[in-house]
Amino acid sequence: MIDSDQLSDTSEHQPVPDEERRNALTDVVWSIRSLTSVLGQSARRVEQRTGLTNAQLFILQLLAREPGLSINAIAERALTGQSTASLIVSRLERAGHVRRVRDPDDARRVAVRLTESGLAQVAVSPEPPTRRLLEALARLDDDDVSSLGIGLRKLMGAMGVDESSPMPLYEQADNRDGAPADGEDSDSA
């Protein structure tokens, strides 16, 4: 966390950008604020209304459309890692919304299926912010997606953000017992 003394010290050493750069920086900051605000508000509404996180609801709705996906297939469709998908499925399983079943044709394959509770939850749930984000990105052309990715990775690098294994939007990492990891509280985003 940066305190105001650090901020003022830092800003004293930064050159004042010209008007064109200042306008471009303002556009970027406003865009990031707008996106995080809209996605955050939507995620909070989803959680208040359903008791599920954005990622949990996204996976439930995914399984409603494509029953019996493997953890790897869920991770692929959610654009996340296998361990993250497994963690979220475990939370849904503990809540009684999904169950893991062995494929009768291939005992090595485990499929994830919705329970009656999971089906009922999907029937009354709004669209999760993750779906909205992925659908919007899919509408962009390849060059725009590539440029956006490059720019965001550069921004993350400049900020010193570790991108090795991020959690899905507004999802908390946790210990095996389901409690937030040490140092995290349930309200952080």
C-alpha positions as CSV (number, residue, x, y, z in Angstrom):
1,M,0.0,0.0,0.0
2,I,1.4,3.4,-1.0
3,D,0.9,6.1,1.6
4,S,0.5,9.8,0.7
5,D,4.1,10.6,1.5
6,Q,5.3,8.0,-1.0
7,L,2.9,9.3,-3.5
8,S,4.0,12.9,-3.2
9,D,7.7,11.9,-3.3
10,T,7.1,9.9,-6.4
11,S,5.1,12.6,-8.2
12,E,7.8,15.2,-7.5
13,H,10.2,13.1,-9.6
14,Q,7.8,12.5,-12.5
15,P,8.0,14.8,-15.5
16,V,4.7,16.5,-16.3
17,P,3.3,14.8,-19.4
18,D,2.4,16.9,-22.4
19,E,-1.3,17.4,-23.1
20,E,-1.6,14.6,-25.6
21,R,0.0,12.1,-23.3
22,R,-2.0,13.4,-20.3
23,N,-5.2,12.9,-22.3
24,A,-4.1,9.4,-23.3
25,L,-3.2,8.5,-19.7
26,T,-6.6,9.9,-18.5
27,D,-8.4,7.8,-21.1
28,V,-6.6,4.7,-19.9
29,V,-7.2,5.3,-16.2
30,W,-10.8,6.2,-16.7
31,S,-11.3,3.0,-18.8
32,I,-9.7,0.8,-16.1
33,R,-11.8,2.5,-13.4
34,S,-14.9,2.0,-15.4
35,L,-14.3,-1.6,-16.2
36,T,-13.3,-2.5,-12.6
37,S,-16.3,-0.6,-11.2
38,V,-18.8,-2.2,-13.6
39,L,-17.4,-5.7,-13.1
40,G,-17.1,-5.3,-9.4
41,Q,-20.6,-4.0,-8.9
42,S,-22.0,-6.8,-11.1
43,A,-20.0,-9.4,-9.1
44,R,-21.2,-8.0,-5.8
45,R,-24.8,-8.1,-7.1
46,V,-24.4,-11.7,-8.2
47,E,-23.0,-12.7,-4.9
48,Q,-25.6,-10.9,-2.9
49,R,-28.4,-12.3,-5.0
50,T,-27.1,-15.9,-5.3
51,G,-24.6,-16.5,-2.5
52,L,-22.2,-17.5,-5.3
53,T,-19.1,-15.9,-6.5
54,N,-18.8,-14.7,-10.1
55,A,-16.5,-17.7,-10.9
56,Q,-18.8,-20.2,-9.3
57,L,-21.8,-19.0,-11.2
58,F,-19.9,-18.9,-14.4
59,I,-18.9,-22.5,-14.0
60,L,-22.5,-23.5,-13.0
61,Q,-23.9,-21.9,-16.1
62,L,-21.1,-23.5,-18.2
63,L,-22.1,-26.9,-16.9
64,A,-25.7,-26.2,-17.6
65,R,-24.9,-25.6,-21.3
66,E,-22.3,-28.4,-21.5
67,P,-23.0,-31.1,-18.9
68,G,-20.3,-33.5,-17.9
69,L,-17.2,-31.5,-18.6
70,S,-13.9,-32.5,-17.1
71,I,-11.9,-30.1,-14.9
72,N,-9.5,-29.5,-17.8
73,A,-12.4,-28.6,-20.1
74,I,-13.8,-26.3,-17.6
75,A,-10.4,-24.6,-17.1
76,E,-10.1,-24.3,-20.9
77,R,-13.5,-22.7,-21.4
78,A,-13.0,-20.3,-18.4
79,L,-9.5,-19.3,-19.6
80,T,-8.0,-20.3,-16.3
81,G,-5.7,-22.9,-14.9
82,Q,-6.7,-26.5,-14.0
83,S,-5.9,-26.0,-10.3
84,T,-8.1,-22.9,-10.2
85,A,-11.0,-24.6,-11.9
86,S,-10.6,-27.6,-9.5
87,L,-10.6,-25.3,-6.5
88,I,-13.9,-23.6,-7.7
89,V,-15.5,-27.0,-8.5
90,S,-14.6,-28.2,-5.0
91,R,-16.3,-25.2,-3.5
92,L,-19.4,-25.9,-5.6
93,E,-19.3,-29.6,-4.7
94,R,-19.1,-28.7,-0.9
95,A,-22.1,-26.5,-1.4
96,G,-24.0,-29.3,-3.1
97,H,-24.3,-27.7,-6.5
98,V,-22.2,-30.2,-8.5
99,R,-20.9,-33.7,-8.2
100,R,-18.0,-35.5,-9.8
101,V,-18.7,-38.8,-11.5
102,R,-16.5,-41.3,-13.2
103,D,-17.0,-41.8,-16.9
104,P,-18.5,-45.3,-17.4
105,D,-16.5,-45.7,-20.6
106,D,-13.2,-44.4,-19.3
107,A,-12.6,-44.8,-15.5
108,R,-9.7,-42.3,-15.7
109,R,-12.0,-39.5,-16.7
110,V,-14.0,-37.6,-14.1
111,A,-16.9,-35.5,-15.3
112,V,-18.5,-32.7,-13.4
113,R,-22.3,-32.5,-13.4
114,L,-24.9,-30.2,-11.9
115,T,-27.0,-31.5,-9.0
116,E,-30.7,-30.5,-8.6
117,S,-29.5,-27.6,-6.4
118,G,-27.1,-26.5,-9.1
119,L,-29.8,-26.6,-11.8
120,A,-32.1,-24.6,-9.5
121,Q,-29.4,-22.0,-8.9
122,V,-28.7,-21.6,-12.6
123,A,-32.4,-21.2,-13.3
124,V,-32.7,-18.1,-11.2
125,S,-29.3,-16.5,-11.5
126,P,-28.2,-13.5,-13.5
127,E,-25.4,-13.4,-16.0
128,P,-22.0,-13.4,-14.2
129,P,-19.5,-10.6,-15.1
130,T,-17.0,-13.2,-16.4
131,R,-19.4,-14.2,-19.2
132,R,-20.0,-10.5,-20.1
133,L,-16.2,-9.9,-20.2
134,L,-15.5,-13.0,-22.3
135,E,-18.3,-12.3,-24.8
136,A,-17.1,-8.7,-25.2
137,L,-13.5,-9.9,-25.8
138,A,-14.8,-12.4,-28.4
139,R,-16.4,-9.5,-30.3
140,L,-13.0,-7.7,-30.7
141,D,-10.9,-8.5,-33.7
142,D,-7.7,-10.5,-33.3
143,D,-5.4,-7.4,-33.6
144,D,-7.3,-5.6,-30.9
145,V,-7.2,-8.6,-28.6
146,S,-3.5,-8.9,-29.2
147,S,-2.8,-5.2,-28.6
148,L,-4.9,-5.2,-25.5
149,G,-3.0,-8.2,-24.1
150,I,0.3,-6.7,-24.9
151,G,-0.6,-3.4,-23.3
152,L,-2.1,-5.0,-20.2
153,R,1.0,-7.2,-19.7
154,K,3.3,-4.2,-20.0
155,L,1.1,-2.3,-17.5
156,M,1.3,-5.3,-15.1
157,G,5.1,-5.5,-15.5
158,A,5.4,-1.8,-14.8
159,M,3.3,-2.2,-11.7
160,G,5.2,-5.3,-10.6
161,V,2.1,-7.5,-10.7
162,D,2.8,-11.2,-10.7
163,E,0.7,-12.8,-13.5
164,S,1.8,-16.4,-12.8
165,S,-1.5,-17.8,-11.6
166,P,-4.2,-15.2,-11.0
167,M,-7.6,-16.2,-9.6
168,P,-10.7,-15.5,-11.6
169,L,-12.4,-12.1,-11.2
170,Y,-13.5,-11.4,-7.6
171,E,-12.6,-14.9,-6.5
172,Q,-10.6,-15.6,-3.3
173,A,-7.8,-18.1,-3.0
174,D,-8.4,-20.3,0.0
175,N,-7.0,-23.0,2.2
176,R,-8.2,-26.6,1.8
177,D,-11.0,-26.0,4.4
178,G,-12.6,-23.3,2.3
179,A,-11.6,-20.4,4.6
180,P,-9.9,-17.4,3.0
181,A,-6.1,-17.7,2.9
182,D,-4.0,-16.1,5.6
183,G,-4.0,-12.3,5.3
184,E,-7.1,-12.2,3.2
185,D,-10.5,-11.1,4.3
186,S,-13.7,-12.0,2.6
187,D,-14.4,-8.4,1.5
188,S,-11.2,-7.9,-0.5
189,A,-11.5,-7.9,-4.3
